[in-house]
Amino acid sequence: MSKSKVEEFCKAQFDEFIKSSLEPNSIYWEDVPQKEEPPDYYLYLDNRKYAVEVTTLMEKKSVGEAELPLFAILGTLSRIVKDIERRALFQGILKGAYIIDFSLPITDLSRIRERLKKELLEYIKTTKSKTSAPEKTIFKHNRQRCTIEKKHDKKDYVGMMGPHDAKWERDIIIEACGLIQERINEKFRLLSGIQNKKILLLYNAYGFAEQEIFRACLDELTHLDFFHMIFIIGSEGSGWIFYIRDKD
């Protein structure tokens, strides 16, 4: 099985960083077959061999009793919104700009999905001739809400907002440090039998934290010195050294 898009993306970004910043005399990557992982790759850099492992930092949200990655939640809700837009266009009722807002992830979404879609489409149908229309609550359970509002009639589309989760800076630092420590602990266990120096590439899918937030974690983390380097890569492609044990 081929490498994931995230693994290949992180490899490419780190390769670019190495070539532009370290200017090695030679560089060669070896893909490790999935059945032989970990690590994901071996990197040969000026005749030194490094084990390179890729992993993702991602926020998780509570959905009922489960903890799900934020990107999975957003993907599910986004598909619902896109399906509403597609159906409204097909039915000829999409006449204006609509925003569907999810306050929080919805527990047991699969059970009410079709009812949500039916009521969202009904709102679009009944407001198609209006310039704008007041917000309507389609679903409400405790703090979980799904609403829809017609904003204007200048452009035809259905957009999405939410889920919403305001955080204080200290909360972000605590959560970011916990996410990094979780990834480090997992890779510490997985790579403990590998003798080569180890490089950990962290793909940052955690939307709240920037470099200064992550750097605030350095003094609190354990097992850092198990790795030769930890390198963080953003979704836009930028990357930076979070930790390096030595210069060789």
N, C-alpha and C positions, 0 to 999 in steps of 0.2 A: 504493500500500500504506500502511496506517495505521501510526502510530508504535507501537513496542513498549510493553509494560506498564512496563518499567523507565524508558523515556524519558518516558512520560506521568506516572509516579509522581514522578520527579525534577523535572519541570517544575512539577507541582502543589506539591511541597514547597518549591521555591525561590520560587515565586510567593507562597506563604504567608509565607515568611521576608521577602521584599521588602516586602510590605504591612504586616507587623507591626513590622518593624525600621527600615525606611527611610522609610516613610510617603510614597511618591511622590505627586505631583499627578496623574500619569497613567501607566498601564501597559497595554501591548498586546503580545500574543504572535502571531507569524506562523509557522505550520507550514511548513517547507520540504519540497516533494515529494521523495520518495526519489531520483528520478532526478536531482535538482538538488543533493542533499547532497554535501559538507558545506556549512554546519552543519546541525544538526537543527532549530534554530529561530532566528528573529530576535526579539529582545526590544526593544521601544520603551519606554524609561523616561524620562519627562520630556523627550521630544523627542530623546533620544539613542538611537542604534541599536547594539545589541550582537549579536554572533554567539554563539549558545549551543550548545555541543556536550556530549552526554551519553555517558559511558562507564562501564564497570564494573571495579572492583578485585576480582579473584577469585583465590583460591589455586588452584594447579595441583598435581596429584600425578602421579607416574610410574606408568604402567601398562604394563609391558613397556618398550618403547623410546619410547612416546608420552607426552606431557604433556597431561593432560586437566583441564578445570576441575572443582573439587571438587563443585560443585552438580550437574554432569552425572553424576559417579560416584555421589553420594548418591541421585540420582533413579533411576538404574538399579538399585541395590541395594534401594532402598525398594520399587520395583515388584515385585521378586522376592519380598520379604517379604509384601507385600500380596496377591500371588497365592497364596502358600502359605496365608495366613490364609483367603482366599476358598475355596480348594479344600478345606481342612480343615473349614470350616464346611459346605460342600456335601456332603462325605462323612460328616458327622456324627461326626467323630473329634476335634474341638477341644474338649477338656475340661480347661481350665486355662490358665495363663499361660506362654508360651514366649518366650525371647529368642534371636534369631539374632545372632551376633556375628561381624563381619568385622574381622580384625586390620589388613588392608591391602586396597587394591583388588586384584582377582584378574585376572592376565594371561589374555587369551584367554577371557574369561568366557563368551562366546557358545558356545564349544565344549563347555563342561561345564555350562551352565545347566540343562538338563533333568535331567541326572544329579543335580545338587545338589538340585533340587526334589523328585525322587523319593526321595532319601535323607532329606531333611528331613521330608517327609510320612510316611515310614516310621517315623521316630523319634516323631513325634506320635501315630501310630496305636498303636505298641507301648507308649506311656507314658500313654495316655488314662485308664486306671483308677488311676493312681498319684497320690498327693498331690503329689509332686515327684520329680525324676529327675536323676541326675548329668549333667554336661556331656558331650557327645559331639562329637568332631572329625569333621566331615563331609568336609572338604577340607583338605589341607596341602601346600604347596609352598614350601620355604625359609621365609621369614617370613610368607607369605600363609596365613592360616587362616580357615576358616569353621566355627563351632561352634554347637551348639544346646543349650539347657538348659531343663528345665521347672522354673519357680520355685515355683509353688503351684497350687492348684485352686480358688481363691476367685473367679477371674474368667477368662473365656475370651477370649484374644487372642494374637496373635503380634507381638512388638515387635522392634526392631533396635537394635544398638549398633555403633559403629565407622563407618568406619575410624578407627584410633587413631594419633595423631601428636603426641607430647609435644614441646614446643619451649621452649628457654630464651629469656628476654626479649631478649637480644642477637640471637639467631637471628630472632626475630620482627621486630625493628627492621630488620635487614638485608633480610629478605624483603619487609617492607612498603615500605621505601624503593625496592627494586627494582621492585615492582609499580607504584608511583606514577610512577617515572621512565619505565618502559615505556609507560604510558598517555600521559604528557606528550610523550614523543618521537614517538609515533604521531600525536597530534593536532597537534603542531608541524609535522609534514610535511603532514598533510592540510589544515590551515587556513592554510598559509603564503601562499596567494594571496588571502586575504580581508583587506580593509583595515579593516573595523570592529573595534572593541575586542572582545576575545574572553572569554567566560566558560565555564569548564570545570566541568561537574557530574559528580562522581565518586560512583557508587553503590557503597557499601562492602559487598561480599559476602565480604570477607576476615574470617573469624570471630575471628582472634586479636587484632587491633589496636584500641585505643581512641585517643582524641584525643592523649594524651600520647605514644603510640608514633608516630603520624603526625607530630606536631610535632617529634620528634627528627630527622626527615628533612630539615627545611627547609634547613639549611645545606649539605646535600650535593647537592641537586637542581639540575639545569641547565635552562635555558629557562623558568624560572618567570616571568620578566618578559615573556615572549611573551604572557601572559594578563593581562587586567585583574583577574580573580578566579578562584580555584579554590575550589569549594564542595563539601564532602563530606556525603553523605546516607546515613544508616543505614537498614537494612531496616525498622526500627520507625517511621521517619518523621522522626526528629530530624535536624537539619542544622546545619552550622557553617562559618564561613569558615576555610579552611586557609591561603589566601594572598590578599592584595589588594595590587595595585601602587600604586594611588593612590586617593584618596577621591572623585574626580569620576565 
